[in-house]
Amino acid sequence: MRGLSRPALRAGWCGRLWAPPRRALAASPPSPPAATSGALNPFDRRLKRKQKNWAALQAEPAKCDYLREEVGGRIADRVFDITRTFPLALDVGSGRGYIAQHLTKETVEKLIQVDVAENALKNAVETEIPTVKVVADEEFLPFKENTFDLVVSSLSLHWVNDLPKAFKEIHHVLKPDGVFIGAMFGGDTLYELRCSLQLAELEREGGFSPHVSPFTAVADLGHLLSRAGFNTLTVDTDEIQVNYPGLFEVMEDLQGMGESNCSWNRKPLLHRETMLAAAAIYREMYGNSDGSVPATFQIYYMIGWKYHESQAKPAQRGSATVSFGDLAKIEGLISRGKK
């Protein structure tokens, strides 16, 4: 687990990329397709767009970007580990450009940034890489098949209603031998906040409703990526712990990140007494010796490749010419020779 400090806070070529309309993209900033609440559509995508737009318009939006910048840097590190230059890359759910600011034009020659929130794209951080900004939904990427050499995504896909479809969209726009590198929040994210709110609601109101959105389990990620067509998969987890003065500062920063809950079954508000009780429970159960409280963010990192015939392939079953029994005999002969 790694710690992260919370900053002090108050209390021409792009035309060739467009696909024939698998889904038409309006000239004005589009809204995600209408969705009804339910098991298949757990999130209100229009509300999420409003939350992200609001966060991007704050006076100093960068003050709440510390987590996104940290994870964006770790995504960039994984890009640098691949010893090749990517002529054209796509950043899905780019926000204000948290990955792009860590990349170089020697690694990525051109970059398209896609996000559902137009204000985040307008206020994007400057980068040395030539970029084009496109307002689009992560589940409906308006690009042709086999377009990009690299697709990256950082802390955005946990809000899509249809994650398998989003992975298939990414696979669709990747060129053969292209690679997808992504990060999303894991199931143990904000467990301290979740537990404190539930206990406070049980005590003060006799029941509780979800206040932290549901997350994908790490055991499911590999299966979903494989179903989407990716191979040579790598999935790993990490935890980042940030210390805050208290529960209210945790929630303030989540709002500033555009990470407020947008589940259809969310409770619209909490009573003042419940919030005060949750803050006390949070400090009592998880508080640090210096009076601060930790918030844990679990991050899933994933890498998947689109198939190409030049990629290494496993040998056919039964093609081995030496058995494990023979290997054991060789080891025995070597050990006797040393004696």
C-alpha positions, 0 to 999 in steps of 0.5 A: 500500500502506498500513501499519498498526501492530500493538498491543503484545501479550503474546509486535419488528420482527425477527420479520417478517424470517424466511423460510419455512424454506428451511433450518430454523434451530435454536433453539440455536446451529446448526452449519453443514451437514455437509461432506466434504473435497474440491474443492467443500468446501475448508474445515472450517466446524465448525472455523472456528466453533470458532476464531472462538468461541475468539478471541472468548472471550479476555481481551482480544479487541480487541487482535487486532481492529486489521485488522478494525476498519481494513477495517470503517472502509473499508467504512463509508466506502463506505456513506457515499459513497451519499447515502441512508438505509438503513432496514434493513441486514444485516451478514454475518459481522459478528463483533464488529461491526467495521462497525457501530461506524463507522456512524451511525443517520442512515445505517443505521436498523436493523441485523441482525448475522449470524455463525456464531460465537455468542461473537463476537455476544455480545461485540459492540462497542456501537453507536448503531444498533439491532441484532439478532444472529442466529447463522446460516451465511453460506451459508444466510441465514434471511431472506425475499426482498427484505428488506434495503436494504443488505448489508455483509460484511467479511473473512468470505466467504473462509471459505465453501465455496460463494462463488457460493451465498453471493453468491446468498443475499445477492442474494436477501435484498436489495430491488430497488435494494439494494446489497451492499458487501463486503471479503474477503482476496485471493490475495496475502495473507500471501505472506511467511508462505506462502513462508517456511513452504514453503521451511522444509518443503522444506529440513527435511522434503523437501516441503510442505503448505498452511498458508495457506488458498486465496483467490479471484482478483480476476479471478473476483470480478466474474464471480461477482457478475454470475452471482449477479445483481448489476449496476453492479459495482465491484471494487478492491484494496488492500494493508495491511502490518502489521509484527511482531516475528517469524513467531511473533507473526504466527501468534499474531495470526492465531489471535487474529483467528480466522483460523487455517487450517481447510482440510481438507488442512491439516497438523495440526502443524509440527515445532519445527525447521521453525518455527525455520527458517521464522522465520529465512527470513522475517526473512532474505527479508523483514525490515525494517531495524529487525528487524521483519518485514512481513505483507501483507494484500491486500483486495478491495472489491466493490460490487454493486446489485440490479436495479431499473427506475429504475437507469440503463441503457446505450443499445441497440447501434446507437442512436448518432446520431453516429459517432466519425468525426464527432467527429474532424471536429468536433475538427478544425473547433474546432482550425482555428477557434482558429488 
